[in-house]
Amino acid sequence: MGMLGGIVCVLAALCGVMGILTATDVISPLSAELTWLFWFALSGILFIASIALGTGRTE
């Protein structure tokens, strides 16, 4: 996958965890714009980017 793909994948997982924590009100949103929907959307975008980085590299 490469180093960059791995980093993006870890960031996507952390965004997913933040989305779950925000949706279940374990932590309050950091600001009005950073709701659970934002975290899940960002997580999905980063997961798709990590797939693209993993499959787009030819050696």
C-alpha positions as CSV (number, residue, x, y, z in Angstrom):
1,M,0.0,0.0,0.0
2,G,2.8,2.4,0.7
3,M,3.5,4.7,3.5
4,L,1.2,7.5,2.5
5,G,-1.7,5.0,1.9
6,G,-1.2,3.6,5.4
7,I,-1.1,7.0,7.0
8,V,-4.3,8.1,5.2
9,C,-6.0,4.8,6.3
10,V,-5.1,5.4,9.9
11,L,-6.4,8.9,9.7
12,A,-9.7,7.6,8.2
13,A,-10.0,5.1,11.1
14,L,-9.4,7.9,13.6
15,C,-12.1,10.1,12.0
16,G,-14.5,7.2,12.1
17,V,-13.8,6.8,15.9
18,M,-14.4,10.5,16.4
19,G,-17.7,10.2,14.5
20,I,-18.8,7.4,16.7
21,L,-17.8,9.2,19.9
22,T,-19.6,12.4,18.7
23,A,-22.7,10.5,17.7
24,T,-23.1,8.7,21.0
25,D,-22.4,12.0,22.9
26,V,-19.4,10.6,24.7
27,I,-17.7,13.8,23.8
28,S,-19.3,17.1,22.7
29,P,-18.7,18.4,19.2
30,L,-15.5,20.5,19.1
31,S,-17.5,23.2,17.2
32,A,-20.9,23.6,15.6
33,E,-19.6,22.4,12.2
34,L,-17.8,19.3,13.5
35,T,-20.8,17.0,13.9
36,W,-20.9,13.2,13.6
37,L,-21.9,13.6,9.9
38,F,-18.7,15.6,9.2
39,W,-16.5,13.0,10.8
40,F,-18.1,10.1,9.0
41,A,-18.0,11.9,5.6
42,L,-14.3,12.7,6.2
43,S,-13.7,9.1,7.1
44,G,-15.3,7.8,4.0
45,I,-13.4,10.2,1.8
46,L,-10.1,9.2,3.4
47,F,-10.8,5.5,3.1
48,I,-11.5,5.9,-0.6
49,A,-8.3,7.9,-0.9
50,S,-6.3,5.2,0.8
51,I,-7.8,2.6,-1.6
52,A,-6.8,4.8,-4.6
53,L,-3.3,5.2,-3.2
54,G,-3.0,1.5,-2.6
55,T,-4.2,0.4,-6.0
56,G,-2.7,3.3,-8.1
57,R,0.9,2.5,-7.3
58,T,2.6,0.2,-9.8
59,E,6.1,-1.0,-9.1
